Amino acid sequence: MLDARRPRQAPGYQVADMESLDGEIVLFHPATQKILYSNRSGALIWGLCDGQRTVADIIQLLSEAYPDSALEIEADVRDTLLTFARQGAIEWV
């Protein structure tokens, strides 16, 4: 089950050094030249991928921080993490 898995940022990925993007980020992997753009919610999710928190933990934290968006957060977290995983930006531990 996805909720029990622990995502962590894949080695080598870094946030590109750019001007303020209003909370959005660009992830860059120098060795592979991969670039991955992420919106504000994706940036928050990326920051929580530490290998310690489960997917359920991330959903709970963001739902508590943004209660008006709690219904959308669950699907957004899962979709974003699956996208990060497909792009090689996170690993499951």
C-alpha positions in Angstrom: 0.0 0.0 0.0 1.3 3.4 -1.0 0.4 5.1 2.3 2.9 3.1 4.3 5.8 3.8 2.0 8.5 6.3 2.8 9.6 8.5 0.0 13.0 10.3 0.0 14.7 12.6 -2.4 16.9 10.7 -4.8 20.6 11.4 -4.5 21.9 14.0 -7.0 18.7 16.0 -7.4 18.9 19.5 -6.3 16.7 22.6 -6.4 17.9 24.7 -9.3 19.3 28.1 -8.3 16.7 30.5 -9.8 14.9 33.7 -9.0 11.8 33.4 -6.9 9.2 31.2 -8.5 6.4 32.0 -6.0 6.9 28.8 -4.1 7.4 26.7 -7.2 10.7 24.7 -7.8 12.8 23.3 -10.6 14.6 20.1 -9.7 17.8 19.4 -11.5 20.0 16.3 -11.7 23.4 17.4 -13.0 24.7 13.9 -13.9 21.6 13.0 -16.0 20.7 16.6 -17.1 17.1 15.9 -16.0 14.9 18.8 -15.2 11.6 18.5 -13.3 9.3 21.5 -12.7 7.1 21.4 -9.7 4.3 23.7 -8.6 3.9 25.1 -5.1 2.1 22.0 -3.7 4.7 19.7 -5.3 7.5 21.9 -3.8 5.9 21.3 -0.3 5.6 17.6 -0.9 9.3 17.4 -2.2 10.4 19.1 1.0 8.7 16.5 3.1 10.3 13.5 1.3 13.0 12.7 3.9 12.7 8.9 4.1 11.3 9.1 7.6 7.7 10.2 6.9 5.3 7.9 5.2 2.9 9.0 2.5 0.1 9.0 5.1 2.2 11.2 7.3 2.7 13.7 4.5 -1.0 13.7 3.7 -1.8 14.3 7.4 0.7 17.1 7.8 -0.5 19.0 4.7 -4.2 18.4 5.5 -3.6 19.9 9.0 -1.7 22.9 7.5 -4.3 23.5 4.8 -7.6 22.3 6.1 -9.6 24.1 3.4 -7.9 21.9 0.8 -7.9 18.6 2.7 -10.1 16.9 0.2 -7.7 17.6 -2.7 -4.5 17.0 -0.7 -4.8 13.2 -0.5 -5.0 12.7 -4.3 -2.5 15.5 -5.0 0.1 13.9 -2.7 -0.2 10.5 -4.2 -0.2 11.8 -7.8 2.8 14.0 -7.2 4.8 11.3 -5.5 4.1 8.8 -8.3 5.2 11.5 -10.8 8.4 12.1 -8.8 9.0 8.3 -8.7 8.5 7.9 -12.4 11.0 10.7 -13.1 13.5 9.2 -10.7 13.4 12.2 -8.3 12.4 10.1 -5.3 13.1 6.6 -4.0 11.0 4.5 -1.7 12.7 3.3 1.5 
